Amino acid sequence: MKSLWRIGLVVVPLLVVAAVFADAAVCADEIGVPQDSAIGESLDGLQRLLLNPMDDVVSVNTGAWKMNDAYVSAANDVAAKLGCTALTLGGDAEQPGAKGDFTVSGSVAGETQTIGLWVHLTKEANVAQVGVQLADEEGESLVFLVPADWTGWKWVEVDLADVVQAYPQTDKNRVVDYPIQNVHVAWFAKAAGPAFLTVDSIVALTRLEDTTESSNTAKWSVPERVDAGNTLSASVYATNFSDQPFRYTVRYSLQRDPAFYSQPLPDPVFGSDHAAGAHSWLVFDGKIVEDTGSTDGKLWTSPTTNYQKEHYTEALQFVDLGQVRDIRKMTWSSGDANHTWFVDVFASEDGETFNAVPSLKGVDHHKKWGWNEFPMEEPFRARVLKFRYRTAGGRENLIAFPAELGIYDGADDEVIALPQVGPVVEEGTVEFDVPARSFSTRVLSFSRPLDSGAYLLGLSLEHEGSREHFYRHVFCNLEEQPELITKDSRIALNSADVDLVPKLRELGVGFVRFENGKWPFVSANPHQYAFNGEVAPWHLSLDNIFQSYHEAGIGVLTYMFLTPQWASSAPADALERMRASFPPQDLSLYGEFCFQMAARYGSVKHPEDVLLTTDKRSGMDLVKYYEMWNEPNLNPSPEATWGGWAAPVDTYYEMMKFGAEAVKRADPNALVTSAGYAGMSTDVVDPLRLYEYPDGTHPLDLIDLINVHFYSGHEPPETCRTDGNAKVTSSTTFPENLRQLSKWRDRYAPEMPIWMTETGYDSAGPFGTTEAIQAARLPRVVMLCLANGIEKVFVYRETGSTPSQHACSGVLRNDFSRKPSWYTLGTAIRQMHGVNGGARRLPHPDENVWLMEWDASGKPLLTAWTVNGTTRLGNELGACTVTDSFGGTAAVDGTGEIEITPYPLYLTDFAGLDRLGELRAEYDRREAAQAIRLDKIAKLRKYLFDFGSTERVGRDSYEGHPSDYVPVLSTNVRDEENAFGFDKPALRDDDQPWMGNAKLDRDGTRVRDHVFQFSIAPGRYDLTMKVVPFSDRGQLNVTGVVGGPLTIDVQKDDPVKTFQIEVAGDDPVLGVQVNNDYGYFRWIRCVECL
């Protein structure tokens, strides 16, 4: 998605295509260098390099001294000297001599002699000097400047023999040491105030030692977006490193891309990757483990052996290619490269006899991160490949396998072409010559104004019989709709940067959850508060922030979080990063903080004597919603080394009472939520009603909104059973859990809204997938929430692309460029505007298809997508309007042949509703039948036991019917008065705190030949249990069953067993025992068969 003219790339071009916004600029071909300049004259064995065409704003990094608000923008009002646009660089100078210092290129190959660039100045430019600054191989900063004494365009050329030190560097030699590491455009302001200039075509003249491997290469770059209604202009830049001119033919096409094609194109020489989708498996400790994580096309699935301390010396991996191939190239992308060492490769044509590949013995994988290539010396034939991963000689705790393998057999048997993804908007062909040892440019002209949506720009580059294919995505912006900005918006965003308010409005966000309403940010000393930015080191002015949101029409939920040093109960030896997570020494101090916050920003004026600020301001009427902390249930322990709450959860509820009551005292009109819980199942929220204060009230009595979080991580939201953030696995799916939560609300807090204040997807890193998958799943998880009882959904979050957990979940990247999810979320906001209530999932013969009907201001809105893969809708609903996930809209005559993908479609404006009525009737019939089924399920006998603790007791759901487990301790013995227990006291109860909120799996009871017994009614049952033997393999005895006793084989690393049993007789008793071994009882679930 980003320009390949980015900072830090060695300038050896591939193919450069720069899509621009301007439709009025005159595009310039050729090299854009004056013929009478040093770079334009005879080359004499030197090489011209285009360092930066200055077509793309993301190809420049801003930098400045005494110059604020530095920016880069397209110079749409200035005719370009090369390509279709130039870039304006600017900022606001604090004083005369303020400096702009913008990086425009990374390292430059060879010994650079001259650097030139076009500079355009106006009378208002306020520039005194302009030139080039560079950093050389030794890190010395050197500069050359000229007086900025012209208007219009001027070619500025710098002979590197004339550069001087940019500032005193006494340890440097004052000359250029090659190669150059980076190049900057530098300028100095005449006076305080705006200072700017326009730059185009930055070119170097350099001496290269060897160009034999790059006789004609190219790079390409496509800015990410075009404004709706503008035409797309593009330019091709090609560089020739040979002594002879050559000709390129470029064929190009622009297609609509509603399903966001994101597959890699085959390599023009080595062809397709045959490892992708191949059957693969592991073998270690003599066991075959079916794990395709290295061949599933997902970089986030990285197989490993099980963890066993000082155990492994080798492990095997097999890949079956399905047919014999002549392997010509092999690659790998590292998993955990700290836990892989050496690899031997063996080949087999029949899957039985394997021969070593001589050049692939002892390939070093240790700490080889990212993509790497196996050092093949010659091709070899194989259908099945065996990889032996071995240590450096010692025994290791685990061995890690690659995240992905790549296996290629050449392109001779393939027809390689650009993908066909949607209707072609425009296409064309251009030919051009590239001079020897130089570069050249050609413009690809488009004439059709673009509408909102996603497009794929494909290019085929041909030269002397060879052909390469490339594609890039282009987005046409969603139209800004001010009517979306309302505090009633049901789709909201987590926000921390108030400077992004204009972007939030453009996206259509009318409500935010503000992340930085933190206690330490406003109180550095006991009983003293400052909300105007005085508190160091943060200097965060909540006054300005909340005022900015208010002026923009954006509603705010602020969560009040963390404890300042002066109030914290953290012990002296607490980890520094955890000190703010401890509750205050006096819990009422949290109430003091909440009162001061709500008194200042609420709707009620207060007397000065109750305000602990120096300015005594109150009743600013900027915030209505207040959240009491964040995720206190995630890792609640004074010994916690991570998390936001370092105390028992009961302590949180005591503190919460002070906070909630203080907010209401400060502003009776305010609305209070509990802390957003990590997780959203009913057992997570149940303490709101179960925890009791001395006055007989409960936390549920103190709040106006129920507040939960959910993250499905690597899994699709429709089928996910594990919340990767809360580390909780459920027996039911996310949509089923949502419905259960709504039923819980209806029973215990009728009409109280439920807000999902965090959900979303990382686009990289250990918790993430890709930007493409994020874009597909984000609107789906939002719609699943809204469909199933959630009133408002807050996506996490506005910015973030750092590949660590939750740090790359933004819809904007760190540089504020837009991920594809920006457009899919923006489209969902627009399409769901005016939708009230939930939705019903209409029947479809394919369970992979989700077809949802919504009430959009009295008119039907249908949303349709698949969980995985592509299919046809099949349901013929007649003529309607279809909007894709990126905002592209089309009128269709029928719906039966519409292609459905993981990117949702929105169907509106139906010509007739007869067929839709039939689907509704079928939905009603199925719902009635399901209600009867659930009533039967509710009456089934259930025997549920959770071992090891009375504090962390699980809850389960059997086809939507929730049931609580019964806690069992080692001291529970079955006798005449107790219907369940061990035959004698067990050894002890154990806790695994690292399991966090996994209540069923976290604790257990240790046994040795003990029998757990429980009374059970006669009947047929599904028996599922997790009883873990101490040894790698063990056996369980199940007594009291018809045809029993049963002997069940169980493995330590796979201890969950499910089977059907029958119980008969008078007063039967079921018994479970680990045979001749120590073991742990985790849980038992025995449910009567339906």
N, C-alpha and C positions, 0 to 999 in steps of 0.2 A: 504493500500500500504506500510505501514511502519512496521518495525520489532516490535513485541510485547515484545522483550527484551529491550525496550526503557527505558531510564532513568525515574525514578519516579514511576514505577509500583511496587506494592507489589509483592514479589516473591511467588506466589501461582500458579504454572504452569497449563496451559491447554494442548495444543498440540503444539509441536515445530517442524517445518519443516524448515530447512535452506537450500535454494538453493544457490550454490556457483559457482564460475567461473572456478575454476581449473579443468583440466582434467588429470593432472599428479599427484595430491596429493593422498596419500594413506589414505583412510577413516578409522577412528578408532571407534570401537563400545565400549559398556559397559560404565563405569563411568569415565574412564580416570584419576583415582586417585591411587597413589602407595599404595599397600596393607599395607606397613609398616609405613605409615604416620599416624598422629593422626586422620585425617579424614577417612583414609582407614581402620583403625582398628575397633574393636567392637564398635557398636554405643551406647550401654548401655543407651537405652531410648532416645537418641538424634536423630535428623533428618538431613539427608544430603539434601542440596538444591543446585541446579545448578543456580547460580546467573546470569551467562552469558556464553553461549557456545563459545562466540567470533567467531561466524560464519558470522556476518553481520556488515558491517562498520557503518551502521546507528544506531547500538546498543551502540555506544560509543560517548560521547561528549568530544571534545578536550578542553584542558585548559593548561596554561603554565605561567611561570614567566621567563623573560629574554630568551625566546625561541620563535623564529619566525616561521611562516609557519607550525604550528602544523598540523598533518595529521593522518589519519587512512587508511590503505589499506589492501587488502587481501594478505596474505603471501603465494603466489602461489609456491614459491621455497622451502618452509619448510614443511616437512611432519607433519600433524596435530597430536595432542595427543588425541583429541576427535572430532568426526564428520569428516568433509571433508576439513576444512581449519582453519587456525588461523589468527590472525590479527596483523599487524605490526603497532606500534605506534611510532611516531617520530616527529622531528622538527629540527630547526637550532639554536643551542645554541649561544647566544651572548657572553658568558663568562663561565669559569669553575663554576660549581655550579648552572647553569641554570636548571630549574625544569620543567619536564613534569608532568602534573596533569590531568589525563584523567578519567572522570566519566564512570564507567562500570556497575553500578547497582543503582537502587533506594532503597527504604526502604526494610529491611529484617525482616521478621516476627520472633517473639520470642526473646530469649536471646542467641545471637550468641556467641559461644565459640572460634571457629577457622575459619579462612578464608585461603584458599589455591589457588594457581594458577600455571600454567606452564609458565616459562619464558625462551625464547631462545635468546642467545647472540652470536654475532660473534666477531671476533677480531676488526672489524671496528665499533662496536656498540657505543663506546665513552660514556659508562655508568659507573658511579662510584658506585652508590647505587640504589637499587630498592626495592620496597615493596608496602604496602597497606596503604592508608590513608582513614579515614572514618569520618563522622559527626554523632554524637549521638543525642538522644532525646532532650538534652539540648543545642544543637548547638555547642558543643565542637568539635574541629578538633583534631584528634588523629592519630598517624602514627607509623608504624614499618618498619624499613629498614634493608636490609642485604647488605654486600659488593657484588658488581657485578663482581665476580672473576672467572667466568667459561665461557666456550663456549659450544654451543649446548643447549639442553633442560635441565632444572632443575626445580624440584617441590619446590616452595617456600611456606612455611606455616607460618601463623601468629597466635600465641596464643594471644587473645585479652587482657589477663591479663598483657601482656608485652608492650602494646602500651604506647607511651608518647605523650605529646602535640606537635602538628605540629609546633606551634609557641607559644610564651607566651600568656596565657589567664588567667589572675589573678583572674577572677571572676568565674572560672570553677573548678571542683573537681578532675581532672586528671584521672578519671576512666570512663569506658563506661556506659552510661545510656541508657537503652533499650526502644524501639527498635532502631536499627541503621537506620538513615535516608538516607544515600547514601554511596557508596563505590567507591574509586578511585584507579587506579594504578598510583603510584608516582615513579619518578626516577630523579636522578641528573646527569648532564653531567660531564665528566672528564675535558673537555676542550671546547673551542669555536669550533663551527663547527657542522656538522650533528651528531645527537644523536638519536638512535633508538633501539627498542627491539621488539620481537615478543611474544605475549601472547596468551594462550589458556586455556579454561576450568576453569572459576573462580567459586569455590565451597565454600559453608559455612556449618559448623556444628553448629546446633542451637537446643535450647530446646523450644518446642512448648507446650503451655498449653493445647490446645484442637485441635485435628485433626479429630474429628468424622464426621465433615461435608465434609471432603476432603480426603476420603480414597484412591482415585486414581484420580488424576487430571493431567492436562498437559497444556502447552503453545506452541505456534508455531510461527515461524518467517520465512519469505521468502524474501531475498533480491530482489530488484526490477528488476534486469536485468542480462543478460548473454551475453557475446560477441558472435557475429555470428561465427559459426564454432565450438564452444565449446559444450561439452555435459553438461547436467544438473546433478549435484549430490545433493542429499538431505539427511537430517538426521532427525530421529524422536527421540525426547527426552520426556520421560514420568517420572513422579514422583509419588511415592507411599507413602502415609502418614499413611498407616495402619501397623499393626504388622504382617501381612502375605504377602508373595510374591503373585503377580498376573501376568497373561499373557495378552498381547495385541496382536490383529491381526490388521494389517494396510493394507488396500487395497488402491492403489493409481493409478491415471491415469493422463497423461499430454495430453491435447487437444489443438488444435489450437482454437483461440477465436477471430475471425475477427470482431465480433460485440460487444465485450467487455461486457460479461455478468456481471451484477452488482446488481442482485436482492438478497435480503437476503434469506438465507435458512430457512426452517421452524425450529422452536425450537424443539429439540428432545423429549421434555416432553409435551409442550403446543401446538405444531403444528403451523399451518399457522395463520397469522394475518388476521382475517376476517373483520376488519375495512377497510383495504386497498381496495379501489374501491367501498366501500359500498355507498349507497345513504344517504346523510346527509343534514340537513337544519337547519336554525336558526329561532328563533321566539323572537322578542323584539318589544316593543311598539304595541303589538297586530298584528304585521305584520309577515308574513312568508317570509323569505329571503332564496332563493336557493343559498347556498354556501357550497361546498363540500371541502373547504380548509383543514379541519381536517382529511379527509379520502381519499385524492387524491394522497398520497404517496410522496408529495413534502413538505419538511420541510420549504421551503421558502414561502409557502402560509399559512398565519396565519389569520384567520377571526377575526374581531372585530365588535362591534356595531358601528353605526355612532357616531361621536363626538357631544355631547350636554352637555354643562356645567352643572354640579351638577344635573344630570337627572336620572341616572340608579340606581336601587336597585337590579335588577335581569335580567337575560336573559336565554333563553332556547336553547338547541341544541338537535336534534334528529338524531339517526343513525339506519337505517333499514338494518339488516343483511341478509334479503331475505328469511330466514327460521329460525325456532326455534333452538337455540343452547344452550348447557349446558356451560355457561360461567365459565371458570376456572381461567382466569388471565386477567387483564386489565392494560394498561399502558397509559401514555400520555407524549408527548414532548411539553415543554412549548412554547407558543407564546411569547407575552409580559407579563412576569410573574409579572411585576409591576402593571398590571391592571387586575388581576384576584385574587379572594379571597377564597371563599369557594364553594364547589361543592357537591350537593346531586344527587344521581343516582337512577333512577326508571326503572323498567323492565316491559315489556309487551310482551305477547305471541301473541296478536292479533292486536296490534297497536292502540287499543282503551282504554283498562283498564290498568293503570300503578300502580304498587306497589313499595313502597320504598324498596331499598336493605339496610337492617339494618346496616351492617358494613360500608356502603358507604354514610353516612350522615355527612355533614360538613367536607369533605376531604379538607385539607388545600393545596391550590395551590399557595398561595401568595409567590412570589420570589423563587419558586421552579423551578430553571432553568434546562434545559436539559431533559433527559428521567427520568421518575419517575413511580413507580408502585402504583396502587390503593390498599389500605389495605384490600383486600378481606379475609373474614374468612372462607367462604364455597362457593361452586359453586351455581349458580342460572340459571334458564332457561329464555330465552328472544329471541324474534325476533327483537323488537324495543327497543332501550335504549333512555331514556330521561335524559339529564344532566341539572340540574338547577344551574347556576352560580350566586351566590349572593354575595353582598358586606358585609363588616363587620358591616353594620348598616347605614352608611351614603349614600348620593347620590353621585355617581361618574360620571365623564365626559364620560367614555366609559368602556366597559367590553371586555376583550380579551379572545378568545377561544384558545384551544391548536393548535399548529402547526400540530400535528398528534396525533391520537388515535391508540391504539393497543388493539384488542379484540381477545381472544384465547379460543378455546373449547377443547384443547387436541389433541394429535397425534394419538389416537386410530383408527380413521377412515381415516388415510392418509398413503400412501406409500411414505416415505421420501427417496429420492435418490439424488445423485449428478446430476447436470444439464448436458445435452448433448448439447454442444455448437459448436462442430466442429470435424474434423477428429482426432482420437486418435493417438498420436505420439508414446507413450509407456505407459505400465501399468504393475502392478505387485502386489505381496502380500508378506509381511514379518510378522513373529511372533517373539515375544521376551518376556522374563520374566523380571519383575522389582522387585528387592529385597525389602524386608520390610524396611520402613523408609529410602528409598534411591531413586535414579533415575537411569535410564538406557538409552542407546542410540542404535539405529539401523540405518544403512545406507540404503537408497533407491537408487538403482543404475539405471542409465540411460546410454544407449550406443550410442544413435543417436545424431550426431551433429545437432544443431539447426540453422535454417535460421532466418532472420529478421522476426519480427512479434510479435503478442500478443498470449500468451498461458495461459490456465487455469489449474492449478495444483489442482486436487481434491483428497481428502483423506477421507476414511471411517475408523473410529476407533472403534473396537469392543472389548467388554469385558463382559464375563458372560451374554450374551444375549442382552446387551445394545449396542446401536450403535449411534455414532455421526458423522456428516458430516461437512467438512470444505473445503473451497477453497481459493486460493490466485492467483493473477495474476503474471505472469512472462513475462518480455519483453526481446526479443532478439534484440540487438542494430541494428539500421540502419547503413549500411556501410557508412563510411565517403567518400564523393565525392568532391575532391578539385575543380573540374570544376564548381561546383555550386557557388563558391565564386567569384562573379562578381558584379561590380557596376550596371550592367543592371538587377540584380535580381528584379523580380516584387513582391516578397514576402519578406517583411522586418520586423524589430522588433524595438520596443522602448527599449532603453538601457540606463543604468546609471552606470554599474559596468564594468570597462574595464578589470578587472581580469577574466571576463567570456568570453573573446575573444576566447580562445580555444574551449569552449563549443559552442559558436556561429558558429564557423567554422564546428564543428562536426554536428551541426544541419543543416547546409547548408545555413546560413544567409550571404548574401553578402552586405547588406545595413542596416544601423541603423539610427534611429532618436535619437540623443543624448539629454537627458533630462536636463543636468546640465550646459549648456552654459549660465549660469545666470549672470547677471550684478553684483550683490553684491559679487559673488565669485571671481571677478577679479578687483574690484575697491572699496577700503575702504575709499579713500579720494578724494576730488574734482580734476578731471583732472589727476589722477594718476592711472595707470593700471599695473597689474602684472599677467601674465598668467602661471607662473611657480610654483604656489602653495604657494606663500608667504602670500596670504591674509588669515588672521585668521577670524573666527575659523575653516574655512573649509579646508584650505591648499590643494585645489584641483588643481593639475597641468594639465591644459588643454593641455599644450605642450606634456606631456607624454601620455595623453589619445588619442589625435588625432594622434600622431605618432604611437601608438600601433594599432589603427584601420587601419591606412595607411599600416603599415608593414604586417598586416594580410590580406590586399587586400579588406577590407570592406569600402564601401562608407559611408559618413556621411552627414546627415541633422542635423544641430544644431539649436535649437530654442533659441532665445535671449529674456530673460524673467526677470521680476521683477526689482525693482528699489532699488538701495542702499540707505542707510539712508541719506547720505549727499545730495542726489539729490531729495528725495521724496517730493511730495507735500502733504503728509498725515498731517492732522491737529493734534494738540497736543493731542486731546482726542480720536484719532483713536485707534481702537483695535490693540494690538501689532502684532497679526497674520495677520492683513490686511495692515500694513504700506508699505510693499514691493509691494503691489498690486496697490498702487496709482501711477499715471504717474509722471514723473519728473516735478519739478516746471517750468523748461524751457524745452519744448518738444524737442528742438534741441540737448539736452544732450543725448537723446537716439541715435540720429545720431552720436554723438561723440563715444559712446560705439560701435555701429555697425561698424563704420569706423575702429576703433582700432582692432576689432575682425577680420574683413575681410582683413585688411591690413596685419595682422600677418599671418593668415592661408590661404590667397588667393594665387594667382599665380603671383602677381606683387610685385616687390621690390619698397620700398618707401624711400625718403630722411629721415634722422634721425630727422629733425626738425618738422616733422608732426606726429612723433610717441611719445606717452605719456608713454612709458615703459622705465625703466632704461637700459635694455639690447638692445633696439632699433632694435629688430629682426623684419623682415617682409618677405613676399613672401615665406613662408614655404611650400606652395602648398599642404596643407593637407585637406582643406575643400572647397567644391564648392557650397554647398546648404545652404541657410540661411533662417530661419523662423522668421517673425516679431511677437513675443509674442506668447501667447497660450490662446485660448478660451475667447477673450475679450467680446464676446456677451453673456456669460453664466449668469452673474448676474451683469450687468454694472451699478453701482450706487455708488456715494460717501458714501452712507449710508450702503453699503453692509457689511454683517458680515461674508461672505464666498466668495470664488471665486478668480480669478486671475487678475481681472481688476476692480478697484474701481473708475470708472468715466464713463461718458456717452460714448457711442460707437463713436460718432462724434469726441470726443477727441482722441480716439484710431486712427482713420483714419488720423488725423492731425499729430500725433506722428509717425505713420507708414511711412508717406511720408519722414520724416527726415531719418528714418532708411533705407528704401529701396534705396533712392538716395545715402546715404553714402556708402552702400555696393557696389553699382555700381561704385562709384568714387574710392573706394579702389581696386576693382577687376572687371573690365568690363566683365570678363569671368564668374563671379559668377552668380548663378541663385537664385532668390528671390521668396519666397512664402509669402502670407499674413499669419497671425496667423491661425492655425487650428481652424475652427469654431466648436463650439458645435452644432451639427446637420448638416444635409447635404441637406435639401430641397432647392428649388430654391429661396424661400423668405429669406433664411438665407444668401445666397451668393449675392443676388441682390444688396445690398448696394455697392458692389465692382464696379458696373457700374453706380449706381444712385448718389452716393455721389460725389459732384463736388468741386474741389479746386478752389481758385481764378484764377488760370491760365487756367481754363477750362478743366484740365485733371481730371482723375478719378483714384481711387485705382487700378482698373483693368489695367490701363496703366503702373503701376509700377511693376507688378509682372510677373513672368515667369511660375508660377504653381498655380493652384487652390487647396486649402487645406481644407479638411473637416474631421469631426469625426462622428462616429455613434456607438451606443451601443443598442442592442435590449434587454439587461437585461434578464428578465425571459422568454422572448418570443422567439420562433424560428425566425431566420432572414427572412425566406421565406414569412412569413405571418405577421410579426411585423408591427405595425403602430405607435408605440410610441418609441421615443428615450428616454430611461430612464435616461441618463446623461443630455441631453439638456432639458428634461421635456417638450417635444413637441409631440403632437399627430397629425397625418396626416390622411386624409381620404383615402390615398393610401398606399400600402405596401412598404416596403424597396426596393425590386427590381424595382417597378414602379418609386419610387423616384429617384433611380439611373439613370434610363433611362431619366427621366425629366431633371436631372442635366446635363446629357450628351447633351441633346438637347439645354439646356440653353447655355452650352459652345460652341456648334456648331454655335449658333446664334450670340453670343456676343464676343467670343474669339476663333475663329476657330483654331483647332490644338493645343491649349494650354492644356498640360497634367493636369489631375486631380489626385491628390494623396489623398488617405484615410490614414491620418497619425495616426489615432487612431481608432481601433475597437478591440473587444475581449469580453471575458466573465470571470466574477468572478466565482470561483469554490466553493464559500461559502459566508456567510454573507448576509446582507439584500438585496444586489443587485445581488446576485449570486444564483447558483443552486448546482451542484455537479461537482466533477472532471470528472466523466463519461460524463455528459452532455456537459461540456466545451470541452472535447475531440471530441465529435460528431459535435458540432456547429462551432467550430473555423475554420476548413478547409472549411466549407460550406459558412460562411460569407465572407471569403477571395475569394472563387470562384465566389460568387454572385457579388462581387465588380469587379473582373477582367472580368467577362462576360458582364458587363453592363457599360463599358466606363471608368473604373478606371485603370490608368496606373500602379500604384504601391500602395500596401497595407502594412501598418505598423501595425503589431499586438501589442496590449498593453497587456503584456509587458514581459520582460525576467524572472523576479523573483517576487514572492509574494504569500503567503498563509495565511496571517493574515486576519481573517474573517470580514473585513470592506470594504466599497465601494472602488473598484479599487485596494485595497491592497492585494487581493488574485487572481489577474488576470494573474499571471505569468505562464509560461509553466514550470518553475522550482519553487520548494517550497523555503521557506526561508533558508532551510539548503542545497539548491542547488540539492536536489534529484529531480528526473524527474516525473512530472505529466504525466498521459496518453496523454495529449494534446501535450507534447513534441514530441511524436511519430506520432500523426496524423498530426501535422503541418510539421514535418520533411518529412513525406511521401508526403504531398501536394507539398512541395518545390521541391522534386525530380521529381514528376510526372508532375508538371507544368513547369519544366525547358524546355526552348525552345518554350513555347507557346506564340504566339503573337496575339494581337487583342483580341476581345471578344469571346463570344460563343453564340450558339443558343440553345434554349430549344426545344428539339425535342418532337413531340406529343406523349402522352401516355394517355390511357383511364382513368387512375387514377390520379387525380389532386394532390394527396399526393406524387406522384413519380416525382422527378426532374431528367430528362435525358438530359444532356448537351453535345454538340459536340464542340470540340476545334480543332484548327489547330496547331499540335505539329510538327514544322519543316517539314511541308508538308504532315504529316500523321495524320489520324483522332485519336483523343483521346476522349473517352466518359467517362463522370463521371455520376454516378447514386446513388441516395439516396432517402430516404423517409423523410418527415417532422416528422412523428410520426409512430411508429409501424413497422411491418414487412410484406413484400409481395414478390411475385415473379416478376422478371423483365417482363416476358411475351413476350417481343419482341425477336424473334429468329434471331440473327445476325450472327450465325455460330461460327466457332472456333476462339478463341482469347486468349489473356493473361489477367488475372484478378489480380489486386493488391488491397489488402484491405487497410483500413485506417492506419494500423500499419506496413505496408511494406511487409506483407506476400503475396507471389506471387504463382499463379497456372495457368496451361494451361487447358482450358476447350474446350470441343467439340461443345458446344452450349451455348447460353445465356438465353434461355427461362425460365429455372428453377433456375437461379441464385437468391439467396435470397438477397433482398434489405432491408436495415435497415437505421436508421439515421446516420450510419457511412459510408461515401462515398466509393464507389468502383471506380477503374480506369480501363477501358477496352482499350487495345491496341493490335497491331499486328493482325489485322483481316485477316482471310484467304480469305475472299471475301467481296465486298462492295455493292452487288446488293440490299440487303434488307436495308442497310443504305441509299442508294440512294432513295429508296421509302420513307423513313422517311423524308429525306431532301425535297423531292417534296411536301409531305403533309405539312411540315413546311412552305414552300413558299406559298402554297395555303392559309393557315390560316393567314399568315402575310398580304397577299394581301387583304383578306376579312376584317381583322382588320383595315387596313389602310382606307378602305372605311367607316367602322363604325366610326372610329375616326374623319374622315372628317365630317360626319353627326353630331357627338357630338359637334365638334367645332362650328357648325352653330346653335346649340340650343340656345334659349333665356335663359339667366341666370340673376337672381336678387339676389345679394349677399350683405348683410349689416352686418357690424361689429360695435358694439356700444361702446361708451365711450371714444374713443381716436382717434386722427389722427396720432399718432406716432407709435402705435403698431396695425397694420392693417393686418388681416389674408389673407392667400392665400389658395385656395382650388383646388382640382383636381377632375374632374368628368371623371372617367375612363381614366385617363392619360392626360386629357386636363386641363392645369392650368388656373385658373382665379383668379383675385384679387377681394377682397371684397371692398365695398364702405364704408368709415368711416361715422358714424352717431354720432352726439353729441346731448346733451340735448337741445341745442339751435336751432337745425334744425327743421323748421316748414314747412310742405307741403303747398304750395300755387300755384298760377297760374304760377309762374316762376320756382318752385322747384317741381320735380316729386316725391320726397319722403320726409318724415319728420313726426313729431308728429302733432297732431291736435292743440296743443298749447305747449309752451316750457315745457319740462319735468323738474323734480326736480333737478337732478344733475348728473354728470358723476363720477363714482367711479373706483378706481384702486385697484387691489389685487396684490401687488408686490411679494408676496410669490409664485405666480403662475409662476414667471420667464418668460420664453420665450413662454408660452402658449398664443399666441396673441389673439386668438378668445375668450378664456375663462377668460383672465386676467382682462379685464376691462368691464364696462357695464354702462348702463344708468338707473337711478332709476326713477320709475314712480308711479303714483297713479291715476287710471282711465284714463290715457292717451291712445290715440289710435295712433299706428304707421301705416302710410298709404304709399302706393307706387303705382304708375301707372303701369299697366301690360297689355300686349297684350292678346287677347283671346287665349285660348288653354288649354291643360291638363298639369298639373305640379306636380312634387314631391316637397312637401313643408316640410322642416325640420327646426326646430327652437329650440333655447335654451332661453326660457323666464322663469325666476325663480320667483315663488311667495314668498312673505315674510313668509306666514304661511306654515305649514307642507304640507297642501293640498290646491289646488286652482283650478280655472277654467280660461281658455282663451276663448275669443270670436274671431272668424275669420269671417270677413264680406267680401262681394263682390264676393262670390263664388256661383256657381250653386247649388241650394238646400240649401243654407245657410240662416241665419248665422249658423256656426258650433260652438258647445260648446265642448271644449277639457278639460278633467280632467288632472291635472298635479300635481306632487309631488315635494316638495322642493329638495329631495335627488335623484330624477330621472326626471329632467326637460326637457330632450331632447325628442321631439316628431316628428314623421315622418308620413305623410299621403299624399294621393293623392287628388288633387282638380281639378276642372274645372272652368274656368273663361270665361264668354261670355259677349256680348253686346258691345256698343260703349264706348270707353275710360273707361274701367273698372278700378276700384281702389280696391286694396286689403288692408284690415285693420286688425290689431292684437291688442288685448286689454286684460290686466289682470282684471278680474272681481272683483270689490269691495275689492281690496286689494292693498297694496304696492307690488312692484316687480322690477325685474331687467331684462332688455333686454340685452342679451349677443350677440346673432347673429341670423340671419335669412338667410336661403338658399332656394331659389325657382328656380327650374330648369325644363325646358320644358321636357316632357316625350319623349323618343326616339321612 
